């Protein structure tokens, strides 16, 4: 059996990898930040270095 500990953020535009245990969880999906989990209100990005997602 394989235990996954990291995965890509569930936000389609995001390139971040998130630790499953530390992820922001919403609708059974794992996100790297509240901005991604909330659909980028007002164009807010996740603010991680190298990622330009804004929803």
Secondary structure, 3 states (H helix, E strand, C coil): CCCCCEEECCCCCCCCEEECCCCEEECCEEECCHHHHCCCHHHCCCCCCCCCCCC
